[in-house]
Amino acid sequence: MLPFRFVYADGYDLHLGAHVFPSQKYRLLHRRLLSEGFAEPADFVAPEPASDDDILLVHDPLWVKRLRTGTLSYHDILRLEIPYSRQMVEAFWMAAGGSILAGRLALEQGIGFNVGGGFHHGFPEHGEGFCAINDIAVAIRRLQRDGLIRRAMVVDCDVHHGNGTATIFSGDSSVFTLSIHQYNNYPSEKPASSLDVHLADGVGDAEYVHRLGNAFRAAIGMFHADLVIYVAGADPYCGDQLGGLDLSLDGLAERDRLVLWTALQHKIPVAIVLAGGYAESVEDTITIHANTARMAKDVLERVGWKAPDRLPASGDTAGPG
Ligand SMILES: [Zn+2]
């Protein structure tokens, strides 16, 4: 049995058919983790869909209503860039429930791994870039509401800027957002995260890992988080159709190691969410996500995890540096 749990539901599939977003990747990754013998069925737990109350912790009631009732405007659909269906909407509620559960499991076991989620282009009042609901933000708000965490950090390593997440938490001192992304890429407007690392086109393994390491260590030095949400997008990969960075499989694994190792060394648990991945061959995208899971096991076994008995007292916000 693995030292952490995967969170997965067949309902994660957005059922997009032939679309650049391979929404069947969740099912394929679940199958790969089992078929390679890395995980067994008992390593997976099934989430409940988020409740509407959970979704409303982040999203505007009118946006939720339009999704729920299938009354999106033409403009809404254009921005979302995926076709509307009931299954699509249910998949977003399920992904948000999965990220909430992955966060809870991370607090207990050091790591929680949602085999889905990472919809960082979701805004309170609209969706865009394949993201209708921002599961990252919903998870943080629900865990805060339940008193399980006070302060969270989002480490967004998808090749695209985390514009929705940055907007949602703008001016909120309880959530630190770090986004490292290709600057000359979607979204054209990049509202400021707490810390943005804008990368030039074609940046490769060495520069990426160097700049991410500097940014993440600086972030941890200035902000004490009770939980990191690691947005482990597969699209910084050199073979990605929607990305313009040049990371190899080894470079992506080194990125995973850096984020997981640094957080756990500082006794900060990590909830992992998948986000994007548009390699020509979907198998490459699956390999990148599966490698993140392997790294999670390796790092967790090396560093270990002891769940804290309680949250630190409210004045106790100085980070371990
Ligand atoms: Zn992306």
py3Dmol code that shows the C-alpha trace and the ligand (Angstrom):
import py3Dmol

protein = """\
ATOM      1  CA  MET A   1       0.000   0.000   0.000  1.00  0.00           C
ATOM      2  CA  LEU A   2       1.237   3.487  -0.830  1.00  0.00           C
ATOM      3  CA  PRO A   3       2.010   6.057   1.891  1.00  0.00           C
ATOM      4  CA  PHE A   4      -0.647   8.411   0.448  1.00  0.00           C
ATOM      5  CA  ARG A   5      -4.049   8.058  -1.226  1.00  0.00           C
ATOM      6  CA  PHE A   6      -5.197   8.908  -4.726  1.00  0.00           C
ATOM      7  CA  VAL A   7      -8.589  10.571  -5.084  1.00  0.00           C
ATOM      8  CA  TYR A   8     -10.407   9.479  -8.222  1.00  0.00           C
ATOM      9  CA  ALA A   9     -13.877   9.108  -9.739  1.00  0.00           C
ATOM     10  CA  ASP A  10     -14.910   7.955 -13.221  1.00  0.00           C
ATOM     11  CA  GLY A  11     -17.095  11.082 -13.151  1.00  0.00           C
ATOM     12  CA  TYR A  12     -13.990  13.257 -13.654  1.00  0.00           C
ATOM     13  CA  ASP A  13     -14.283  12.637 -17.395  1.00  0.00           C
ATOM     14  CA  LEU A  14     -15.592  15.833 -18.987  1.00  0.00           C
ATOM     15  CA  HIS A  15     -16.801  13.851 -22.035  1.00  0.00           C
ATOM     16  CA  LEU A  16     -15.482  16.348 -24.564  1.00  0.00           C
ATOM     17  CA  GLY A  17     -15.080  13.912 -27.453  1.00  0.00           C
ATOM     18  CA  ALA A  18     -12.430  14.965 -29.984  1.00  0.00           C
ATOM     19  CA  HIS A  19     -10.955  18.023 -28.259  1.00  0.00           C
ATOM     20  CA  VAL A  20      -7.420  19.227 -27.572  1.00  0.00           C
ATOM     21  CA  PHE A  21      -8.198  18.774 -23.874  1.00  0.00           C
ATOM     22  CA  PRO A  22      -7.862  14.992 -23.334  1.00  0.00           C
ATOM     23  CA  SER A  23     -10.548  14.712 -20.685  1.00  0.00           C
ATOM     24  CA  GLN A  24     -10.234  10.937 -20.755  1.00  0.00           C
ATOM     25  CA  LYS A  25      -6.764  11.372 -19.200  1.00  0.00           C
ATOM     26  CA  TYR A  26      -8.078  10.884 -15.670  1.00  0.00           C
ATOM     27  CA  ARG A  27      -9.427   7.447 -16.549  1.00  0.00           C
ATOM     28  CA  LEU A  28      -6.214   6.591 -18.437  1.00  0.00           C
ATOM     29  CA  LEU A  29      -3.996   7.681 -15.526  1.00  0.00           C
ATOM     30  CA  HIS A  30      -6.092   5.676 -13.056  1.00  0.00           C
ATOM     31  CA  ARG A  31      -5.699   2.659 -15.312  1.00  0.00           C
ATOM     32  CA  ARG A  32      -1.943   3.226 -15.809  1.00  0.00           C
ATOM     33  CA  LEU A  33      -1.252   3.501 -12.073  1.00  0.00           C
ATOM     34  CA  LEU A  34      -3.010   0.172 -11.554  1.00  0.00           C
ATOM     35  CA  SER A  35      -1.711  -1.679 -14.624  1.00  0.00           C
ATOM     36  CA  GLU A  36       1.911  -0.847 -13.869  1.00  0.00           C
ATOM     37  CA  GLY A  37       1.456  -2.222 -10.367  1.00  0.00           C
ATOM     38  CA  PHE A  38       2.384   1.116  -8.824  1.00  0.00           C
ATOM     39  CA  ALA A  39      -0.957   1.333  -7.021  1.00  0.00           C
ATOM     40  CA  GLU A  40      -3.634  -1.120  -5.982  1.00  0.00           C
ATOM     41  CA  PRO A  41      -7.373  -0.470  -5.805  1.00  0.00           C
ATOM     42  CA  ALA A  42      -7.162   0.179  -2.058  1.00  0.00           C
ATOM     43  CA  ASP A  43      -4.853   3.136  -2.731  1.00  0.00           C
ATOM     44  CA  PHE A  44      -7.767   5.031  -4.314  1.00  0.00           C
ATOM     45  CA  VAL A  45     -10.577   6.784  -2.517  1.00  0.00           C
ATOM     46  CA  ALA A  46     -13.668   8.138  -4.253  1.00  0.00           C
ATOM     47  CA  PRO A  47     -14.723  11.742  -3.615  1.00  0.00           C
ATOM     48  CA  GLU A  48     -18.224  13.081  -3.158  1.00  0.00           C
ATOM     49  CA  PRO A  49     -19.050  15.926  -5.515  1.00  0.00           C
ATOM     50  CA  ALA A  50     -18.666  19.335  -3.890  1.00  0.00           C
ATOM     51  CA  SER A  51     -21.953  20.754  -2.638  1.00  0.00           C
ATOM     52  CA  ASP A  52     -23.389  23.918  -4.154  1.00  0.00           C
ATOM     53  CA  ASP A  53     -22.586  25.590  -0.825  1.00  0.00           C
ATOM     54  CA  ASP A  54     -18.918  24.648  -1.308  1.00  0.00           C
ATOM     55  CA  ILE A  55     -18.908  26.018  -4.863  1.00  0.00           C
ATOM     56  CA  LEU A  56     -20.564  29.227  -3.655  1.00  0.00           C
ATOM     57  CA  LEU A  57     -17.663  29.840  -1.251  1.00  0.00           C
ATOM     58  CA  VAL A  58     -15.825  30.964  -4.404  1.00  0.00           C
ATOM     59  CA  HIS A  59     -18.268  31.383  -7.265  1.00  0.00           C
ATOM     60  CA  ASP A  60     -21.001  33.887  -8.009  1.00  0.00           C
ATOM     61  CA  PRO A  61     -24.556  32.502  -7.623  1.00  0.00           C
ATOM     62  CA  LEU A  62     -25.480  33.614 -11.151  1.00  0.00           C
ATOM     63  CA  TRP A  63     -22.567  31.698 -12.697  1.00  0.00           C
ATOM     64  CA  VAL A  64     -23.440  28.603 -10.662  1.00  0.00           C
ATOM     65  CA  LYS A  65     -27.068  28.905 -11.735  1.00  0.00           C
ATOM     66  CA  ARG A  66     -26.184  29.224 -15.431  1.00  0.00           C
ATOM     67  CA  LEU A  67     -24.015  26.089 -15.183  1.00  0.00           C
ATOM     68  CA  ARG A  68     -26.635  24.175 -13.226  1.00  0.00           C
ATOM     69  CA  THR A  69     -29.509  25.076 -15.524  1.00  0.00           C
ATOM     70  CA  GLY A  70     -27.680  24.907 -18.835  1.00  0.00           C
ATOM     71  CA  THR A  71     -28.304  28.566 -19.600  1.00  0.00           C
ATOM     72  CA  LEU A  72     -24.783  29.664 -20.541  1.00  0.00           C
ATOM     73  CA  SER A  73     -24.681  32.423 -23.132  1.00  0.00           C
ATOM     74  CA  TYR A  74     -22.858  32.081 -26.437  1.00  0.00           C
ATOM     75  CA  HIS A  75     -20.142  34.315 -24.991  1.00  0.00           C
ATOM     76  CA  ASP A  76     -19.865  32.076 -21.876  1.00  0.00           C
ATOM     77  CA  ILE A  77     -19.278  29.008 -24.087  1.00  0.00           C
ATOM     78  CA  LEU A  78     -16.755  30.832 -26.276  1.00  0.00           C
ATOM     79  CA  ARG A  79     -14.680  31.797 -23.261  1.00  0.00           C
ATOM     80  CA  LEU A  80     -14.966  28.345 -21.698  1.00  0.00           C
ATOM     81  CA  GLU A  81     -13.771  26.731 -24.942  1.00  0.00           C
ATOM     82  CA  ILE A  82     -15.501  23.436 -24.181  1.00  0.00           C
ATOM     83  CA  PRO A  83     -18.989  22.313 -25.188  1.00  0.00           C
ATOM     84  CA  TYR A  84     -21.740  22.410 -22.597  1.00  0.00           C
ATOM     85  CA  SER A  85     -23.154  19.187 -21.238  1.00  0.00           C
ATOM     86  CA  ARG A  86     -24.630  17.999 -17.961  1.00  0.00           C
ATOM     87  CA  GLN A  87     -21.753  15.540 -17.603  1.00  0.00           C
ATOM     88  CA  MET A  88     -19.261  18.378 -18.020  1.00  0.00           C
ATOM     89  CA  VAL A  89     -20.878  20.354 -15.203  1.00  0.00           C
ATOM     90  CA  GLU A  90     -21.059  17.324 -12.924  1.00  0.00           C
ATOM     91  CA  ALA A  91     -17.400  16.571 -13.635  1.00  0.00           C
ATOM     92  CA  PHE A  92     -16.404  20.024 -12.349  1.00  0.00           C
ATOM     93  CA  TRP A  93     -18.384  19.550  -9.134  1.00  0.00           C
ATOM     94  CA  MET A  94     -16.734  16.146  -8.722  1.00  0.00           C
ATOM     95  CA  ALA A  95     -13.247  17.550  -9.351  1.00  0.00           C
ATOM     96  CA  ALA A  96     -13.847  20.208  -6.677  1.00  0.00           C
ATOM     97  CA  GLY A  97     -14.998  17.527  -4.233  1.00  0.00           C
ATOM     98  CA  GLY A  98     -11.844  15.597  -5.127  1.00  0.00           C
ATOM     99  CA  SER A  99      -9.566  18.529  -4.395  1.00  0.00           C
ATOM    100  CA  ILE A 100     -11.274  19.123  -1.032  1.00  0.00           C
ATOM    101  CA  LEU A 101     -10.693  15.461  -0.153  1.00  0.00           C
ATOM    102  CA  ALA A 102      -7.088  15.521  -1.425  1.00  0.00           C
ATOM    103  CA  GLY A 103      -6.478  18.522   0.839  1.00  0.00           C
ATOM    104  CA  ARG A 104      -7.889  16.688   3.856  1.00  0.00           C
ATOM    105  CA  LEU A 105      -5.833  13.604   3.097  1.00  0.00           C
ATOM    106  CA  ALA A 106      -2.708  15.714   2.691  1.00  0.00           C
ATOM    107  CA  LEU A 107      -3.175  17.098   6.207  1.00  0.00           C
ATOM    108  CA  GLU A 108      -3.291  13.521   7.541  1.00  0.00           C
ATOM    109  CA  GLN A 109      -0.689  11.811   5.382  1.00  0.00           C
ATOM    110  CA  GLY A 110       1.601  14.568   4.100  1.00  0.00           C
ATOM    111  CA  ILE A 111       0.411  14.168   0.511  1.00  0.00           C
ATOM    112  CA  GLY A 112      -3.025  13.870  -1.082  1.00  0.00           C
ATOM    113  CA  PHE A 113      -3.198  13.276  -4.837  1.00  0.00           C
ATOM    114  CA  ASN A 114      -6.259  14.266  -6.835  1.00  0.00           C
ATOM    115  CA  VAL A 115      -6.205  12.369 -10.146  1.00  0.00           C
ATOM    116  CA  GLY A 116      -8.062  15.384 -11.552  1.00  0.00           C
ATOM    117  CA  GLY A 117      -8.635  19.068 -10.873  1.00  0.00           C
ATOM    118  CA  GLY A 118      -6.281  22.012 -11.260  1.00  0.00           C
ATOM    119  CA  PHE A 119      -8.801  24.210 -13.100  1.00  0.00           C
ATOM    120  CA  HIS A 120      -6.913  27.426 -12.437  1.00  0.00           C
ATOM    121  CA  HIS A 121      -8.611  29.527 -15.158  1.00  0.00           C
ATOM    122  CA  GLY A 122     -11.941  29.408 -13.317  1.00  0.00           C
ATOM    123  CA  PHE A 123     -13.087  32.883 -12.152  1.00  0.00           C
ATOM    124  CA  PRO A 124     -15.835  33.643  -9.625  1.00  0.00           C
ATOM    125  CA  GLU A 125     -18.250  34.897 -12.297  1.00  0.00           C
ATOM    126  CA  HIS A 126     -17.171  33.050 -15.420  1.00  0.00           C
ATOM    127  CA  GLY A 127     -15.125  30.157 -16.714  1.00  0.00           C
ATOM    128  CA  GLU A 128     -12.450  30.154 -19.364  1.00  0.00           C
ATOM    129  CA  GLY A 129      -9.715  27.998 -20.860  1.00  0.00           C
ATOM    130  CA  PHE A 130     -11.527  24.675 -20.185  1.00  0.00           C
ATOM    131  CA  CYS A 131     -12.131  25.626 -16.516  1.00  0.00           C
ATOM    132  CA  ALA A 132     -15.712  26.200 -15.337  1.00  0.00           C
ATOM    133  CA  ILE A 133     -15.131  25.838 -11.599  1.00  0.00           C
ATOM    134  CA  ASN A 134     -11.889  26.643  -9.763  1.00  0.00           C
ATOM    135  CA  ASP A 135     -11.485  23.478  -7.666  1.00  0.00           C
ATOM    136  CA  ILE A 136      -8.238  24.793  -6.141  1.00  0.00           C
ATOM    137  CA  ALA A 137      -9.987  27.806  -4.643  1.00  0.00           C
ATOM    138  CA  VAL A 138     -13.044  25.811  -3.589  1.00  0.00           C
ATOM    139  CA  ALA A 139     -10.813  23.344  -1.716  1.00  0.00           C
ATOM    140  CA  ILE A 140      -8.941  26.121   0.089  1.00  0.00           C
ATOM    141  CA  ARG A 141     -12.123  27.932   1.083  1.00  0.00           C
ATOM    142  CA  ARG A 142     -13.813  24.737   2.329  1.00  0.00           C
ATOM    143  CA  LEU A 143     -10.767  23.658   4.384  1.00  0.00           C
ATOM    144  CA  GLN A 144     -10.561  27.162   5.856  1.00  0.00           C
ATOM    145  CA  ARG A 145     -14.277  27.133   6.655  1.00  0.00           C
ATOM    146  CA  ASP A 146     -13.907  23.763   8.396  1.00  0.00           C
ATOM    147  CA  GLY A 147     -11.048  25.182  10.486  1.00  0.00           C
ATOM    148  CA  LEU A 148      -8.607  22.608   9.099  1.00  0.00           C
ATOM    149  CA  ILE A 149      -6.254  25.234   7.675  1.00  0.00           C
ATOM    150  CA  ARG A 150      -5.818  28.961   8.045  1.00  0.00           C
ATOM    151  CA  ARG A 151      -3.280  29.747   5.371  1.00  0.00           C
ATOM    152  CA  ALA A 152      -2.644  28.072   2.046  1.00  0.00           C
ATOM    153  CA  MET A 153      -0.115  28.450  -0.747  1.00  0.00           C
ATOM    154  CA  VAL A 154      -0.826  27.583  -4.361  1.00  0.00           C
ATOM    155  CA  VAL A 155       2.275  26.540  -6.323  1.00  0.00           C
ATOM    156  CA  ASP A 156       1.078  26.631  -9.920  1.00  0.00           C
ATOM    157  CA  CYS A 157       3.511  24.963 -12.333  1.00  0.00           C
ATOM    158  CA  ASP A 158       1.139  24.623 -15.281  1.00  0.00           C
ATOM    159  CA  VAL A 159       2.657  26.248 -18.389  1.00  0.00           C
ATOM    160  CA  HIS A 160      -0.234  28.757 -18.376  1.00  0.00           C
ATOM    161  CA  HIS A 161      -0.600  31.556 -15.843  1.00  0.00           C
ATOM    162  CA  GLY A 162      -3.063  30.840 -13.008  1.00  0.00           C
ATOM    163  CA  ASN A 163      -5.238  33.868 -13.752  1.00  0.00           C
ATOM    164  CA  GLY A 164      -8.433  32.665 -12.072  1.00  0.00           C
ATOM    165  CA  THR A 165      -6.695  31.654  -8.861  1.00  0.00           C
ATOM    166  CA  ALA A 166      -4.709  34.920  -8.771  1.00  0.00           C
ATOM    167  CA  THR A 167      -7.916  36.938  -9.138  1.00  0.00           C
ATOM    168  CA  ILE A 168      -9.859  34.989  -6.518  1.00  0.00           C
ATOM    169  CA  PHE A 169      -7.177  35.401  -3.859  1.00  0.00           C
ATOM    170  CA  SER A 170      -6.046  38.903  -4.793  1.00  0.00           C
ATOM    171  CA  GLY A 171      -5.810  40.972  -1.599  1.00  0.00           C
ATOM    172  CA  ASP A 172      -6.393  37.910   0.626  1.00  0.00           C
ATOM    173  CA  SER A 173      -3.519  37.676   3.092  1.00  0.00           C
ATOM    174  CA  SER A 174      -4.452  34.088   4.015  1.00  0.00           C
ATOM    175  CA  VAL A 175      -3.584  32.663   0.591  1.00  0.00           C
ATOM    176  CA  PHE A 176      -0.284  33.020  -1.269  1.00  0.00           C
ATOM    177  CA  THR A 177      -0.352  32.342  -4.998  1.00  0.00           C
ATOM    178  CA  LEU A 178       2.831  31.470  -6.895  1.00  0.00           C
ATOM    179  CA  SER A 179       2.604  30.962 -10.656  1.00  0.00           C
ATOM    180  CA  ILE A 180       5.520  29.981 -12.913  1.00  0.00           C
ATOM    181  CA  HIS A 181       4.522  29.970 -16.568  1.00  0.00           C
ATOM    182  CA  GLN A 182       5.431  30.852 -20.126  1.00  0.00           C
ATOM    183  CA  TYR A 183       4.827  34.588 -20.463  1.00  0.00           C
ATOM    184  CA  ASN A 184       3.969  34.589 -24.193  1.00  0.00           C
ATOM    185  CA  ASN A 185       1.047  32.237 -23.865  1.00  0.00           C
ATOM    186  CA  TYR A 186      -2.581  32.131 -22.806  1.00  0.00           C
ATOM    187  CA  PRO A 187      -4.008  33.988 -20.922  1.00  0.00           C
ATOM    188  CA  SER A 188      -3.065  37.290 -22.562  1.00  0.00           C
ATOM    189  CA  GLU A 189      -4.035  39.189 -19.406  1.00  0.00           C
ATOM    190  CA  LYS A 190      -2.195  37.969 -16.323  1.00  0.00           C
ATOM    191  CA  PRO A 191      -3.605  39.454 -13.111  1.00  0.00           C
ATOM    192  CA  ALA A 192      -0.870  39.527 -10.485  1.00  0.00           C
ATOM    193  CA  SER A 193      -0.319  36.474  -8.329  1.00  0.00           C
ATOM    194  CA  SER A 194       1.433  37.000  -4.972  1.00  0.00           C
ATOM    195  CA  LEU A 195       4.547  35.969  -6.904  1.00  0.00           C
ATOM    196  CA  ASP A 196       4.739  35.499 -10.671  1.00  0.00           C
ATOM    197  CA  VAL A 197       7.668  33.975 -12.520  1.00  0.00           C
ATOM    198  CA  HIS A 198       7.331  34.959 -16.177  1.00  0.00           C
ATOM    199  CA  LEU A 199       9.428  32.668 -18.358  1.00  0.00           C
ATOM    200  CA  ALA A 200      10.591  33.345 -21.906  1.00  0.00           C
ATOM    201  CA  ASP A 201       9.694  30.971 -24.733  1.00  0.00           C
ATOM    202  CA  GLY A 202      11.737  27.798 -24.890  1.00  0.00           C
ATOM    203  CA  VAL A 203      13.061  27.807 -21.328  1.00  0.00           C
ATOM    204  CA  GLY A 204      14.490  24.369 -20.537  1.00  0.00           C
ATOM    205  CA  ASP A 205      15.112  22.170 -17.501  1.00  0.00           C
ATOM    206  CA  ALA A 206      18.004  23.980 -15.824  1.00  0.00           C
ATOM    207  CA  GLU A 207      16.617  27.507 -15.927  1.00  0.00           C
ATOM    208  CA  TYR A 208      13.116  26.354 -14.991  1.00  0.00           C
ATOM    209  CA  VAL A 209      14.206  24.408 -11.937  1.00  0.00           C
ATOM    210  CA  HIS A 210      16.589  27.183 -10.851  1.00  0.00           C
ATOM    211  CA  ARG A 211      13.932  29.894 -11.051  1.00  0.00           C
ATOM    212  CA  LEU A 212      11.203  27.770  -9.489  1.00  0.00           C
ATOM    213  CA  GLY A 213      13.515  26.851  -6.612  1.00  0.00           C
ATOM    214  CA  ASN A 214      14.374  30.494  -5.939  1.00  0.00           C
ATOM    215  CA  ALA A 215      10.721  31.559  -6.094  1.00  0.00           C
ATOM    216  CA  PHE A 216       9.358  28.749  -3.947  1.00  0.00           C
ATOM    217  CA  ARG A 217      12.035  29.157  -1.269  1.00  0.00           C
ATOM    218  CA  ALA A 218      11.400  32.897  -1.200  1.00  0.00           C
ATOM    219  CA  ALA A 219       7.654  32.285  -0.897  1.00  0.00           C
ATOM    220  CA  ILE A 220       8.085  29.845   1.977  1.00  0.00           C
ATOM    221  CA  GLY A 221      10.432  32.316   3.649  1.00  0.00           C
ATOM    222  CA  MET A 222       7.839  35.080   3.657  1.00  0.00           C
ATOM    223  CA  PHE A 223       4.614  33.119   4.134  1.00  0.00           C
ATOM    224  CA  HIS A 224       3.811  30.277   6.484  1.00  0.00           C
ATOM    225  CA  ALA A 225       1.307  27.916   4.861  1.00  0.00           C
ATOM    226  CA  ASP A 226      -0.668  25.143   6.541  1.00  0.00           C
ATOM    227  CA  LEU A 227      -1.097  23.489   3.129  1.00  0.00           C
ATOM    228  CA  VAL A 228       0.444  23.729  -0.331  1.00  0.00           C
ATOM    229  CA  ILE A 229      -1.707  22.994  -3.349  1.00  0.00           C
ATOM    230  CA  TYR A 230       0.644  21.897  -6.097  1.00  0.00           C
ATOM    231  CA  VAL A 231      -0.801  22.476  -9.567  1.00  0.00           C
ATOM    232  CA  ALA A 232       1.305  19.900 -11.397  1.00  0.00           C
ATOM    233  CA  GLY A 233       0.448  20.695 -15.016  1.00  0.00           C
ATOM    234  CA  ALA A 234       2.047  18.415 -17.597  1.00  0.00           C
ATOM    235  CA  ASP A 235       2.131  21.139 -20.251  1.00  0.00           C
ATOM    236  CA  PRO A 236       5.594  22.664 -19.652  1.00  0.00           C
ATOM    237  CA  TYR A 237       6.717  19.509 -21.519  1.00  0.00           C
ATOM    238  CA  CYS A 238       8.725  20.101 -24.721  1.00  0.00           C
ATOM    239  CA  GLY A 239       6.222  18.024 -26.721  1.00  0.00           C
ATOM    240  CA  ASP A 240       3.140  19.929 -25.610  1.00  0.00           C
ATOM    241  CA  GLN A 241       0.841  21.338 -28.289  1.00  0.00           C
ATOM    242  CA  LEU A 242      -0.314  24.315 -26.184  1.00  0.00           C
ATOM    243  CA  GLY A 243       2.952  24.996 -24.378  1.00  0.00           C
ATOM    244  CA  GLY A 244       6.123  26.708 -25.531  1.00  0.00           C
ATOM    245  CA  LEU A 245       8.587  25.663 -22.837  1.00  0.00           C
ATOM    246  CA  ASP A 246      11.166  22.963 -23.386  1.00  0.00           C
ATOM    247  CA  LEU A 247      11.152  20.726 -20.314  1.00  0.00           C
ATOM    248  CA  SER A 248      12.126  17.081 -20.675  1.00  0.00           C
ATOM    249  CA  LEU A 249      10.538  14.244 -18.716  1.00  0.00           C
ATOM    250  CA  ASP A 250      13.573  14.368 -16.415  1.00  0.00           C
ATOM    251  CA  GLY A 251      13.180  18.120 -15.968  1.00  0.00           C
ATOM    252  CA  LEU A 252       9.517  17.714 -15.039  1.00  0.00           C
ATOM    253  CA  ALA A 253      10.429  15.022 -12.522  1.00  0.00           C
ATOM    254  CA  GLU A 254      13.052  17.353 -11.058  1.00  0.00           C
ATOM    255  CA  ARG A 255      10.373  20.055 -10.793  1.00  0.00           C
ATOM    256  CA  ASP A 256       8.120  17.622  -8.900  1.00  0.00           C
ATOM    257  CA  ARG A 257      10.952  16.635  -6.586  1.00  0.00           C
ATOM    258  CA  LEU A 258      11.796  20.258  -5.847  1.00  0.00           C
ATOM    259  CA  VAL A 259       8.231  21.248  -4.932  1.00  0.00           C
ATOM    260  CA  LEU A 260       7.431  18.139  -2.896  1.00  0.00           C
ATOM    261  CA  TRP A 261      10.773  17.913  -1.141  1.00  0.00           C
ATOM    262  CA  THR A 262      10.891  21.602  -0.227  1.00  0.00           C
ATOM    263  CA  ALA A 263       7.347  21.622   1.145  1.00  0.00           C
ATOM    264  CA  LEU A 264       7.620  18.415   3.143  1.00  0.00           C
ATOM    265  CA  GLN A 265      11.026  19.411   4.509  1.00  0.00           C
ATOM    266  CA  HIS A 266       9.271  22.497   5.877  1.00  0.00           C
ATOM    267  CA  LYS A 267       6.539  20.233   7.304  1.00  0.00           C
ATOM    268  CA  ILE A 268       3.947  21.643   4.927  1.00  0.00           C
ATOM    269  CA  PRO A 269       1.584  19.005   3.503  1.00  0.00           C
ATOM    270  CA  VAL A 270       0.907  19.006  -0.230  1.00  0.00           C
ATOM    271  CA  ALA A 271      -2.298  18.378  -2.147  1.00  0.00           C
ATOM    272  CA  ILE A 272      -1.482  17.609  -5.775  1.00  0.00           C
ATOM    273  CA  VAL A 273      -3.877  18.440  -8.644  1.00  0.00           C
ATOM    274  CA  LEU A 274      -3.257  17.661 -12.326  1.00  0.00           C
ATOM    275  CA  ALA A 275      -4.201  20.732 -14.424  1.00  0.00           C
ATOM    276  CA  GLY A 276      -3.207  20.778 -18.126  1.00  0.00           C
ATOM    277  CA  GLY A 277      -1.316  18.465 -20.466  1.00  0.00           C
ATOM    278  CA  TYR A 278      -1.700  18.465 -24.246  1.00  0.00           C
ATOM    279  CA  ALA A 279       1.126  16.320 -25.595  1.00  0.00           C
ATOM    280  CA  GLU A 280       0.604  15.065 -29.141  1.00  0.00           C
ATOM    281  CA  SER A 281       0.414  11.584 -27.675  1.00  0.00           C
ATOM    282  CA  VAL A 282      -1.860  11.460 -24.633  1.00  0.00           C
ATOM    283  CA  GLU A 283       0.364   8.645 -23.361  1.00  0.00           C
ATOM    284  CA  ASP A 284       3.147  11.204 -22.800  1.00  0.00           C
ATOM    285  CA  THR A 285       0.779  13.309 -20.686  1.00  0.00           C
ATOM    286  CA  ILE A 286      -0.158  10.219 -18.680  1.00  0.00           C
ATOM    287  CA  THR A 287       3.529   9.373 -18.193  1.00  0.00           C
ATOM    288  CA  ILE A 288       4.247  12.867 -16.834  1.00  0.00           C
ATOM    289  CA  HIS A 289       1.371  12.653 -14.325  1.00  0.00           C
ATOM    290  CA  ALA A 290       2.323   9.087 -13.352  1.00  0.00           C
ATOM    291  CA  ASN A 291       5.899  10.252 -12.779  1.00  0.00           C
ATOM    292  CA  THR A 292       4.569  12.919 -10.396  1.00  0.00           C
ATOM    293  CA  ALA A 293       2.873  10.138  -8.436  1.00  0.00           C
ATOM    294  CA  ARG A 294       6.110   8.127  -8.314  1.00  0.00           C
ATOM    295  CA  MET A 295       8.012  11.161  -7.085  1.00  0.00           C
ATOM    296  CA  ALA A 296       5.369  11.767  -4.417  1.00  0.00           C
ATOM    297  CA  LYS A 297       5.910   8.255  -3.059  1.00  0.00           C
ATOM    298  CA  ASP A 298       9.687   8.580  -3.185  1.00  0.00           C
ATOM    299  CA  VAL A 299       9.823  11.958  -1.438  1.00  0.00           C
ATOM    300  CA  LEU A 300       7.212  11.057   1.178  1.00  0.00           C
ATOM    301  CA  GLU A 301       9.078   7.861   2.073  1.00  0.00           C
ATOM    302  CA  ARG A 302      12.363   9.732   2.366  1.00  0.00           C
ATOM    303  CA  VAL A 303      11.153  12.770   4.284  1.00  0.00           C
ATOM    304  CA  GLY A 304       8.363  11.074   6.253  1.00  0.00           C
ATOM    305  CA  TRP A 305       5.324  12.739   7.728  1.00  0.00           C
ATOM    306  CA  LYS A 306       3.899  13.183  11.165  1.00  0.00           C
ATOM    307  CA  ALA A 307       0.473  14.784  11.254  1.00  0.00           C
ATOM    308  CA  PRO A 308       0.424  17.742  13.647  1.00  0.00           C
ATOM    309  CA  ASP A 309      -1.884  17.304  16.641  1.00  0.00           C
ATOM    310  CA  ARG A 310      -3.559  20.643  16.044  1.00  0.00           C
ATOM    311  CA  LEU A 311      -3.371  23.815  14.042  1.00  0.00           C
ATOM    312  CA  PRO A 312      -0.813  26.335  15.291  1.00  0.00           C
ATOM    313  CA  ALA A 313      -2.270  29.048  17.535  1.00  0.00           C
ATOM    314  CA  SER A 314      -3.533  32.052  15.615  1.00  0.00           C
ATOM    315  CA  GLY A 315      -0.574  34.323  16.418  1.00  0.00           C
ATOM    316  CA  ASP A 316       1.810  31.601  15.341  1.00  0.00           C
ATOM    317  CA  THR A 317       2.292  32.642  11.756  1.00  0.00           C
ATOM    318  CA  ALA A 318       6.060  32.923  11.431  1.00  0.00           C
ATOM    319  CA  GLY A 319       7.238  30.417   8.871  1.00  0.00           C
ATOM    320  CA  PRO A 320      10.126  28.063   9.426  1.00  0.00           C
ATOM    321  CA  GLY A 321      11.974  30.113   6.794  1.00  0.00           C
TER     322      GLY A 321
END
"""
ligand_1 = """\
1
ZN
Zn -2.113 24.723 -18.932
"""
view = py3Dmol.view(width=600, height=400)
view.addModel(protein, "pdb")
view.setStyle({"model": 0}, {"cartoon": {"style": "trace"}})
view.addModel(ligand_1, "xyz")
view.setStyle({"model": 1}, {"stick": {}})
view.zoomTo()
view.show()
